[in-house]
Amino acid sequence: MTINLSSKEDLLKEIENLKTRLHVAEQELKADRSKKLNNAAIEKLKRKEKSLRIAQLNAKVGSWEWDIENDIVEFSDVMSRLLGLDKEKMSFNELINIANKIVFPNDIKIIKDHILKVKKGQYTKAEGRIILSDNEIRWIKLNPPEVLNFNKDNLPSLVIGTIQDITEQKKTVQEKQRLINIIENDKNFVGLLELDGKLKYINKAGLNLIGFDSLEDAIKEFSLNFIGNFENDIKPRLLKNEFIKGDGIINNFKLKNEIQVEYNAFILNLSDEDTAIAVIFWDITDRKRIETALRESRRRFKDLVDLLPIPIFETDLNIKVNFANKAALEYFGYTLSDLVFGIPAYNFVHNEDKKKIIKRAKAILNFKAQGIDEYKMVDINGGISTAIVYAGAVIENEQVVGLRGVIIDISERKNFELQINSQLNEIKEQKNQLAEKSNKLTELNKVLKKSEKELMVLNKNKDIFFSIIAHDLKSPFTSLLGFSEILSEDYYELSDNARKEMIDSLFSSSRSIFNLLEDLLAWARTQSGRIEYRPEYVDLSIISTSVNTLLKEKAEIKQITLINNIAKTCPVFCDFNMINTVVRNLVVNAIKFTPDNGTVSINVETPGEYVKVEIKDTGIGLSKSEIKKLFRIDVNVNQIGKSKEKGTGFGLILCKDLVEKNGGKIWVESELGKGSSFFFTLKRKE
């Protein structure tokens, strides 16, 4: 077979090309397989990192990495959170500066020494406190670091480590130590026994109580058999979680004497694997001795009380008599057997005093007080006597348990006092009759004069009051009736705008009536001395603006211009409501006595400690004789100037009272035909 050389070469080239393409395909296949493996590994690593972060959060453990050569310290987010940092990467110097800020002052040296030892590659650990931004103090533990890389000088160049928040551990240790100290220093016997009854711990007071110098000596002799049979009785009850308490006698092995004690015994779980029997003893030897002496003392007291000739009794909390000495039994005719179930205390008094004795007894029991009262007493046969009862609360162990008292019969004394008082009263009655008649005439004369003066004042005030009502309320009521009549009769003929204007006018008139009624009430309070003065810092411009707004419609009826010349900030020290009433009344008067197309202005001057307010109008003015009539309640001002509108002077009298209550003065300056200026002053400061 003949082979064409050129074909061979082409074939070889083709083979080489195939090899090259096969190699490329193989490399691509390997790369694709490696990529898939890497992605799987990355996902697995992410899951492990997430698990690690959760574990760090739960354990409150943060990690750090220190690249010493490049001066970079990196923290995990958990560590940044533990330390209250706002970033997770910084330089060494930044780390030292932050340590100076957040580390507790007494622990700064400990933390800095630890950092320097880490830099040198030394095995070190430390504990210290840090202060967070909210001033909370936390304990941290710096665990021994691990060096990953060394430089050419064999010093660490890359170090990693962890920091743990051990605050709760510290608290647990402190609480445990505190509990140990409390138990060890307790004045009572506190001990722990194995479940077989063998002593495993006893505090100092316990050793002293049973007379041993050491725990080892006490273990040999001590047992719980004095409570009862340990194996067959005590232990089974304790294992059922029964709380055993009682009293008994134990021996002091050093002093060779018996000690009376009260005890508690119960099962105590020290840990999941450690269970013990806890026992607590109280030495009650002295208490028992005192109780015995007390019983003897009570017996002697009862014998002594029975010898006394004065009735003595005791009650319980239900006010039932449960004890009475012989004198008391004889006084009321009862026997000891009658007191077995107690007799209500009110059975011993007359019906008219039953409520009185119950009320007094409850007061004594509730307030631990003492009571001295006089009662009509009743014996078993219905006999009545008069007696004074001295009673007080019976207190045992700081608790009120009843009443105790004595009864003093004063029947004979009361009868004698009645006779003496009767005779004295007759003498006094005769002696005082003439004096009383004389005094009555004198007092009657004084009362008549006083009543006459008061009646004159009341008549004046009454006349002013009714004239004010007729004068100041007539105009707004006229508006109310007029507009109401129009609305009632022509409602459907009026346009919406006309109806709206009339309703607005009705509202304005109603508000004016309300304000006037407030003035009347204010005046009434000033006359009775019951007006309440509440000074504060007030901006006068607020009052002037409010008054002008309120009276704008009234002024527009006469085409009068209202001008407010008070600056926006004009502080004074006054009662807002009072001065608002003053300004409103003065402006109303100015509008009333100013002809059409006139002007009313509110002005202010500040000459020193006081502010001088002026209400100026271009009205008809006042003569000197008319000015003298103003601000006086004893002068009835029927007409001022030449205006057709009449006034009563009520508004000005009210203004004068209110201004003077605020420490100011009020006056007027005026000339006929040139208008009037009403002035008043107010304090600038408190």
C-alpha positions in Angstrom: 0.0 0.0 0.0 1.4 3.3 -0.9 1.0 6.2 1.6 0.8 9.7 0.4 3.3 11.8 2.4 1.3 14.9 2.2 -1.7 13.0 3.6 0.5 11.7 6.4 1.5 15.1 7.4 -2.0 16.3 7.3 -3.0 13.3 9.5 -0.3 14.0 12.0 -1.4 17.6 12.2 -4.9 16.5 12.7 -3.8 14.1 15.5 -1.9 16.9 17.2 -4.9 19.2 16.9 -7.1 16.5 18.5 -4.6 16.0 21.3 -4.5 19.7 22.0 -8.3 20.0 22.0 -8.5 16.9 24.2 -6.1 18.4 26.7 -8.0 21.7 26.7 -11.3 19.8 27.3 -9.7 17.8 30.1 -8.4 21.0 31.7 -11.8 22.6 31.4 -13.4 19.5 32.9 -11.0 19.6 35.9 -11.6 23.3 36.4 -15.3 22.8 36.4 -15.1 19.9 38.9 -12.7 22.0 41.1 -15.1 24.9 41.0 -18.0 22.8 42.1 -15.9 21.3 44.9 -14.8 24.8 46.0 -18.4 26.1 46.1 -19.5 23.2 48.2 -16.6 23.8 50.6 -17.4 27.5 50.8 -21.0 26.8 51.6 -19.9 24.4 54.3 -17.4 26.9 55.6 -20.2 29.6 55.8 -22.4 27.2 57.7 -19.6 26.5 60.2 -18.9 30.2 60.5 -22.6 30.9 61.3 -22.6 28.1 63.9 -19.4 29.4 65.4 -20.9 33.0 65.6 -24.1 31.7 67.3 -21.9 29.7 69.7 -19.8 32.9 70.4 -23.0 34.9 71.0 -24.4 32.4 73.4 -21.2 32.0 75.2 -20.4 35.7 75.0 -17.0 35.0 73.5 -15.4 37.3 70.9 -12.3 36.6 68.8 -9.5 38.9 67.6 -6.6 38.8 65.2 -3.4 40.9 65.6 -1.2 41.5 62.5 1.8 42.9 64.5 4.0 43.7 61.4 1.2 45.6 59.6 -0.1 47.2 62.9 -3.7 46.0 62.3 -6.0 44.6 65.0 -9.2 43.0 63.8 -12.2 42.0 66.0 -15.1 39.7 65.4 -18.5 41.4 65.4 -19.3 39.6 68.7 -16.2 41.0 70.3 -17.0 44.6 69.1 -20.5 44.2 70.6 -19.1 42.9 73.9 -16.7 45.9 74.2 -19.2 48.4 72.9 -17.0 49.3 69.9 -18.3 50.9 66.7 -15.7 49.3 64.3 -13.9 46.0 63.9 -10.5 47.1 62.7 -7.9 49.5 64.2 -4.2 50.1 64.9 -2.4 49.2 68.0 -2.3 52.8 69.3 -6.0 53.1 68.7 -6.5 49.9 70.7 -4.5 51.4 73.6 -6.5 54.6 73.5 -9.8 52.7 73.6 -8.5 50.6 76.5 -7.7 53.8 78.5 -11.4 54.9 77.9 -13.4 51.8 78.5 -11.3 49.8 81.0 -12.1 50.2 84.7 -9.4 52.5 86.2 -8.1 49.9 88.7 -7.8 47.3 85.9 -6.0 49.4 83.2 -2.5 48.2 84.2 -3.6 44.5 84.2 -5.1 44.8 80.6 -2.1 46.7 79.2 0.4 44.2 80.7 -1.6 41.4 79.1 -1.4 43.2 75.6 2.3 43.7 75.9 2.9 40.1 76.9 0.8 39.0 73.9 3.1 41.1 71.6 6.1 39.3 73.0 4.5 35.9 72.4 4.2 35.0 76.1 1.5 32.6 77.4 -0.8 34.9 79.4 -4.3 35.4 80.6 -6.1 38.1 82.5 -9.4 39.3 83.9 -10.7 42.9 84.2 -13.6 45.2 84.1 -14.9 47.5 81.4 -17.3 50.4 81.5 -19.8 50.5 78.6 -21.4 53.6 77.2 -24.5 53.3 79.5 -22.1 53.2 82.5 -22.7 49.4 83.0 -19.7 47.6 84.4 -18.9 44.2 82.8 -16.2 41.6 83.7 -14.1 40.2 80.8 -11.7 37.4 80.6 -8.7 37.6 78.1 -7.9 34.0 77.3 -4.3 32.8 76.4 -3.5 33.7 72.7 -2.1 31.5 69.9 0.8 32.6 67.7 0.2 31.7 64.0 3.4 33.3 62.5 6.8 34.5 63.7 9.1 37.1 62.1 12.8 36.6 61.3 13.6 37.6 64.9 11.4 34.8 66.1 8.9 37.2 67.5 5.2 36.9 66.9 4.0 38.5 63.7 0.4 37.2 63.7 -1.5 36.3 66.9 -5.1 35.3 67.5 -7.1 35.0 70.7 -10.5 35.3 72.4 -12.2 37.5 75.0 -15.1 36.2 77.1 -17.8 38.1 79.1 -17.7 36.5 82.6 -20.0 39.0 84.4 -22.6 36.4 85.2 -20.0 33.9 86.4 -18.5 36.6 88.7 -22.0 37.4 90.1 -22.7 33.7 90.7 -19.4 33.3 92.5 -20.1 36.4 94.6 -23.6 35.3 95.4 -22.4 31.9 96.4 -19.7 33.4 98.6 -22.2 35.8 100.1 -24.5 32.8 101.0 -21.6 30.9 102.5 -20.6 34.0 104.6 -24.3 34.4 105.8 -24.5 30.7 106.8 -21.1 30.7 108.4 -21.8 33.8 110.4 -25.4 32.8 111.3 -26.0 32.7 115.1 -28.0 29.5 114.7 -27.0 25.9 114.1 -26.8 25.3 110.3 -25.6 21.9 109.1 -25.7 19.5 106.1 -25.9 15.7 106.4 -25.4 12.9 104.0 -28.5 10.9 103.2 -27.3 8.2 105.6 -27.4 10.8 108.4 -23.6 11.4 108.6 -22.7 15.0 109.2 -20.8 16.6 106.3 -20.9 20.4 107.2 -21.7 22.5 110.2 -21.2 26.3 110.8 -19.3 27.9 113.7 -22.5 28.5 115.7 -23.4 24.8 115.2 -20.1 23.6 116.6 -20.4 25.9 119.6 -24.0 24.7 120.2 -23.1 21.0 120.4 -19.7 21.6 122.0 -17.1 20.6 119.4 -14.0 22.3 118.2 -13.9 20.8 114.7 -16.1 19.2 112.1 -14.2 15.9 112.4 -15.0 15.6 116.1 -18.7 16.4 115.5 -19.0 13.8 112.7 -18.2 11.0 115.2 -20.9 11.9 117.7 -23.8 13.9 116.1 -27.0 12.3 114.7 -30.6 13.3 114.1 -32.0 10.5 116.3 -33.1 13.0 119.0 -35.8 14.0 116.5 -37.0 10.4 116.1 -35.8 7.1 114.5 -33.7 8.3 111.6 -33.7 5.3 109.3 -37.4 4.2 109.8 -39.1 7.6 110.3 -37.0 10.8 109.6 -35.3 9.7 106.4 -38.4 8.3 104.6 -40.3 11.5 105.4 -37.4 13.7 104.1 -37.1 11.7 100.9 -40.8 12.4 100.3 -39.8 16.1 100.4 -41.6 16.6 103.7 -40.5 19.7 105.6 -40.0 18.5 109.2 -40.1 21.0 112.1 -40.5 20.7 115.9 -38.5 21.0 119.1 -36.4 18.7 121.2 -33.3 18.4 123.4 -29.7 18.0 122.2 -26.5 17.6 124.3 -23.6 19.9 124.5 -20.7 17.4 124.6 -18.2 20.0 126.1 -20.4 21.5 128.8 -22.3 18.2 129.4 -25.7 19.9 129.5 -28.9 19.7 127.7 -30.1 22.4 125.3 -33.7 22.9 124.2 -34.0 23.6 120.5 -36.5 24.2 117.7 -35.5 22.7 114.4 -36.2 22.5 110.7 -35.1 19.6 108.5 -35.5 19.3 104.7 -33.9 17.9 101.6 -31.5 20.3 99.8 -30.4 19.7 96.2 -26.9 21.1 96.0 -26.4 20.1 92.4 -27.7 17.5 89.9 -25.6 14.8 91.5 -25.3 16.0 95.1 -28.3 15.9 97.6 -28.0 16.5 101.3 -30.2 16.9 104.4 -30.2 20.5 105.7 -30.9 21.1 109.4 -31.3 24.4 111.3 -31.5 24.6 115.1 -32.5 27.5 117.3 -31.5 27.5 120.9 -34.7 28.1 122.8 -33.4 27.3 126.2 -33.7 30.9 127.4 -37.0 31.3 125.7 -38.4 28.2 127.5 -37.1 29.5 130.8 -38.7 32.9 130.1 -42.0 31.2 129.1 -42.0 29.2 132.4 -41.3 32.4 134.4 -44.0 34.2 132.4 -46.6 31.5 133.3 -45.6 31.8 136.9 -45.8 35.6 136.7 -49.2 35.4 135.2 -50.4 33.1 137.9 -49.2 35.5 140.5 -50.7 38.4 138.6 -54.1 36.7 138.6 -53.9 36.1 142.3 -52.9 39.7 142.9 -55.7 41.0 140.6 -58.3 38.9 142.4 -57.2 40.6 145.7 -57.8 44.1 144.4 -61.2 45.7 145.3 -61.4 47.4 141.9 -63.2 45.6 139.0 -60.6 44.6 136.3 -61.5 42.9 133.0 -60.0 41.8 129.7 -61.6 41.2 126.2 -60.5 39.5 123.0 -60.4 41.1 119.6 -64.1 40.6 119.2 -64.7 42.8 122.3 -65.9 39.8 124.3 -65.0 39.9 128.0 -63.1 36.6 128.7 -61.5 37.5 132.1 -62.8 39.4 135.1 -61.4 39.5 138.6 -63.5 38.8 141.7 -64.4 42.4 142.2 -65.7 42.7 138.6 -67.7 39.5 138.9 -69.3 40.7 142.1 -69.9 44.2 140.6 -71.9 42.7 137.7 -73.3 39.6 139.4 -71.6 37.0 137.1 -69.5 33.9 137.8 -66.3 32.6 136.1 -68.3 29.9 134.2 -70.3 32.7 132.5 -67.0 33.9 130.9 -66.1 30.6 129.3 -67.4 31.6 125.9 -67.0 35.4 126.5 -69.7 38.0 127.1 -70.0 41.0 124.7 -68.8 44.1 126.4 -71.9 46.1 125.4 -74.0 43.7 127.6 -72.4 45.5 130.6 -73.6 49.0 129.7 -76.9 50.8 129.3 -78.6 50.8 125.9 -77.8 54.5 125.3 -74.1 53.8 125.7 -73.8 50.6 123.6 -72.7 52.4 120.4 -70.3 54.5 122.4 -68.4 51.7 124.0 -68.1 49.7 120.8 -66.8 52.7 118.9 -64.2 53.4 121.7 -63.1 49.7 121.9 -62.5 49.6 118.1 -60.5 52.8 118.2 -58.3 51.4 121.0 -57.8 48.1 119.0 -57.0 49.8 115.7 -54.7 52.5 117.0 -53.2 50.9 120.1 -54.6 53.8 122.1 -55.9 54.3 125.5 -59.4 55.4 126.4 -61.1 57.0 129.4 -64.9 57.3 129.2 -67.9 57.5 131.4 -70.7 54.9 131.0 -73.9 53.9 132.6 -73.2 50.3 133.7 -75.9 47.5 134.0 -75.5 44.4 136.2 -77.1 41.0 135.6 -80.3 42.0 137.4 -80.7 45.3 135.5 -79.3 47.5 138.2 -77.8 50.8 136.8 -74.7 52.6 138.1 -72.3 55.2 136.7 -68.6 54.4 136.2 -65.4 55.6 134.5 -63.7 52.9 132.4 -59.9 53.1 131.9 -59.0 50.8 129.0 -55.9 50.1 126.8 -54.8 47.7 124.2 -53.3 44.3 125.2 -50.2 43.7 123.1 -48.4 40.4 122.8 -45.5 39.8 120.4 -46.1 43.3 119.0 -49.7 42.3 118.1 -52.9 43.6 119.6 -54.8 40.7 121.1 -57.5 42.5 123.1 -58.4 45.1 125.7 -57.7 45.4 129.4 -59.3 47.9 131.7 -60.4 48.9 135.2 -63.8 50.2 136.3 -64.2 53.0 138.9 -67.8 53.3 140.2 -68.6 57.0 140.6 -72.3 56.7 141.2 -72.2 58.5 144.6 -69.9 61.2 143.3 -72.2 61.8 140.4 -75.2 62.2 142.6 -73.4 64.6 144.9 -72.1 66.6 141.9 -75.6 66.8 140.5 -76.9 68.3 143.8 -74.1 70.8 144.0 -74.4 71.8 140.4 -78.1 72.2 140.7 -77.6 74.7 143.6 -74.8 76.5 141.8 -76.8 76.8 138.7 -79.7 78.4 140.5 -77.4 81.0 142.0 -75.7 81.7 138.6 -79.0 81.9 136.9 -80.2 84.6 139.2 -76.9 86.4 139.0 -76.7 86.3 135.3 -80.2 87.2 134.4 -79.7 91.0 134.9 -76.3 90.9 133.2 -77.7 89.0 130.3 -80.5 91.5 129.8 -78.0 94.3 129.8 -75.6 92.5 127.5 -78.4 91.6 125.1 -79.4 95.3 124.8 -75.8 96.3 124.2 -75.2 93.6 121.7 -78.5 94.2 120.0 -77.5 97.9 119.6 -74.2 96.9 118.1 -75.8 94.4 115.8 -78.3 96.9 114.6 -75.6 99.5 113.8 -73.5 96.9 112.0 -76.5 95.6 110.1 -77.4 99.1 109.1 -74.0 99.7 107.6 -74.0 96.4 105.9 -77.5 97.0 104.6 -76.5 100.3 103.1 -73.5 98.7 101.3 -75.6 95.8 100.2 -78.3 98.1 98.8 -75.7 100.1 96.9 -74.2 96.9 95.5 -77.6 95.5 94.7 -78.5 98.7 92.8 -75.2 98.7 90.9 -75.5 95.0 90.2 -79.0 95.3 88.6 -78.2 98.4 86.7 -75.1 96.7 85.3 -77.2 93.8 84.2 -79.7 96.1 82.5 -77.0 98.3 81.0 -74.3 95.8 79.9 -76.4 92.9 78.9 -79.1 94.8 77.0 -77.1 95.4 73.9 -75.9 91.8 73.2 -79.3 90.4 74.1 -80.9 92.9 71.7 -78.6 91.5 69.0 -79.4 88.0 69.9 -83.2 88.6 69.8 -83.0 90.7 66.6 -81.0 88.2 64.6 -82.9 85.3 66.1 -86.2 86.9 65.0 -84.9 87.5 61.5 -83.7 83.9 61.2 -86.9 82.6 62.6 -89.2 84.6 60.3 -87.1 85.0 57.1 -84.9 81.9 57.2 -85.8 80.5 53.8 -85.8 84.0 52.1 -82.2 84.7 53.3 -79.2 83.6 51.3 -76.7 81.2 52.8 -74.2 84.0 53.2 -76.7 86.2 55.0 -77.7 83.3 57.3 -74.0 82.6 58.0 -73.3 86.2 58.9 -76.3 86.3 61.2 -75.2 83.0 62.9 -71.7 84.5 63.3 -73.2 87.6 64.9 -75.3 85.4 67.2 -72.1 83.6 68.2 -70.3 86.9 68.8 -73.1 88.3 70.9 -73.3 85.1 72.9 -69.6 85.3 73.5 -69.9 88.9 74.6 -72.7 88.0 77.0 -70.5 85.2 78.4 -67.5 87.6 78.8 -69.8 90.2 80.6 -71.1 87.5 82.9 -67.5 86.6 83.7 -66.9 90.2 84.7 -70.0 90.2 86.9 -68.8 87.0 88.6 -65.3 88.5 89.0 -66.7 91.6 90.6 -68.8 89.5 92.9 -65.8 87.6 93.9 -63.8 90.8 94.6 -66.7 92.1 96.8 -66.7 88.8 98.8 -62.9 88.6 99.0 -62.9 85.2 97.3 -61.2 86.1 94.0 -58.1 84.0 93.5 -55.0 85.9 92.5 -52.6 83.9 90.3 -49.7 86.1 89.0 -47.4 85.0 86.3 -45.2 86.5 83.5 -47.6 87.6 80.7 -47.0 89.1 77.3 -49.2 92.2 77.2 -49.4 92.0 73.4 -51.3 88.7 73.7 -54.0 90.4 75.8 -54.3 93.5 73.6 -54.5 91.4 70.4 -57.1 89.1 72.0 -59.3 92.1 73.2 -59.1 93.8 69.8 -60.1 90.6 68.0 -63.0 90.1 70.4 -64.3 93.7 70.0 -63.6 94.2 66.3 -67.2 93.6 65.3 -68.5 96.0 68.0 -66.1 98.7 66.8 -67.0 98.1 63.1 -70.7 98.9 63.8 -69.6 102.5 64.6 -66.8 102.4 62.0 -64.3 102.9 64.9 -60.6 101.9 64.2 -58.9 99.7 66.9 -55.1 100.2 67.0 -52.8 98.0 69.0 -49.4 99.8 69.6 -48.0 97.2 72.0 -45.0 95.3 70.7 -45.1 91.6 70.4 -42.9 91.1 73.5 -44.0 93.2 76.4 -43.6 91.0 79.6 -45.4 92.0 82.8 -46.0 90.1 86.1 -49.7 89.9 86.7 -52.8 87.7 86.8 -53.7 87.1 83.1 -57.4 86.8 83.5 -57.7 89.9 85.7 -55.7 92.2 83.4 -57.5 90.7 80.4 -60.8 91.8 82.0 -59.4 95.3 82.7 -58.2 95.9 79.1 -61.5 94.5 77.7 -63.7 96.7 79.9 -61.6 99.9 79.2 -61.7 99.2 75.4 -65.5 98.5 75.6 -66.0 101.9 77.4 -63.8 103.7 74.9 -65.8 102.3 71.9 -69.0 103.2 73.8 -68.1 106.8 74.3 -66.4 107.4 71.0 -68.4 108.8 68.1 -68.6 107.1 64.7 -65.4 107.0 62.6 -63.3 107.6 65.7 -60.2 105.8 66.9 -59.4 103.7 70.0 -55.7 102.7 70.6 -53.9 100.6 73.1 -50.4 102.1 74.0 -47.7 101.2 76.5 -44.7 102.9 78.2 -42.0 101.2 80.3 -40.7 103.9 82.7 -38.7 101.8 85.2 -40.1 99.1 87.4 -43.6 99.5 86.1 -45.3 99.3 82.7 -47.9 102.1 82.0 -50.7 101.0 79.8 -52.9 103.6 78.1 -56.4 103.1 76.5 -56.9 106.2 74.4 -60.0 107.2 72.5 -61.1 110.2 70.3 -64.4 110.3 72.1 -66.5 113.0 73.8 -64.2 113.5 76.7 -64.9 114.2 80.4 -65.1 117.2 82.6 -63.2 117.5 85.8 -66.3 117.1 87.9 -67.2 113.9 85.9 -63.7 112.5 86.4 -64.1 112.9 90.2 -67.2 110.6 90.0 -65.3 107.7 88.4 -64.0 104.7 90.3 -66.5 105.3 93.2 -69.1 102.9 94.3 -70.9 105.5 96.4 -71.7 107.7 93.4 -74.2 106.6 90.8 -72.9 107.8 87.4 -76.1 107.9 85.2 -74.5 109.6 82.3 -70.9 110.4 81.3 -70.1 113.4 79.0 -72.6 114.2 76.3 -72.9 110.7 74.9 -76.3 109.2 74.5 -75.0 105.9 75.8 -75.3 105.5 79.6 -73.1 103.7 82.0 -73.2 102.7 85.6 -69.5 102.9 86.5 -69.4 99.2 87.3 -66.8 98.4 84.7 -64.4 101.0 86.1 -65.0 99.9 89.7 -64.2 96.4 88.7 -61.1 97.5 86.8 -59.9 99.5 89.8 -60.3 96.5 92.1 -58.4 94.2 89.7 -55.6 96.6 89.0 -55.0 97.2 92.7 -55.0 93.4 93.4 -52.1 93.3 90.8 -50.2 96.0 92.7 -51.0 98.8 90.2 -52.8 102.1 90.0 -55.5 103.3 87.6 -56.5 106.9 86.6 -57.9 108.9 83.8 -56.9 112.1 81.9 -59.5 113.8 79.8 -60.9 117.0 78.4 -64.3 117.7 77.0 -64.3 117.3 73.2 -60.7 115.9 73.1 -61.2 112.3 74.1 -60.0 110.4 77.1 -57.0 108.3 78.1 -57.4 105.7 80.8 -54.0 104.6 82.4 -53.1 101.8 84.7 -49.7 100.4 85.8 -48.4 96.8 86.2 -45.2 95.4 87.7 -42.5 94.3 85.3 -41.0 91.7 87.7 -42.2 89.5 90.5 
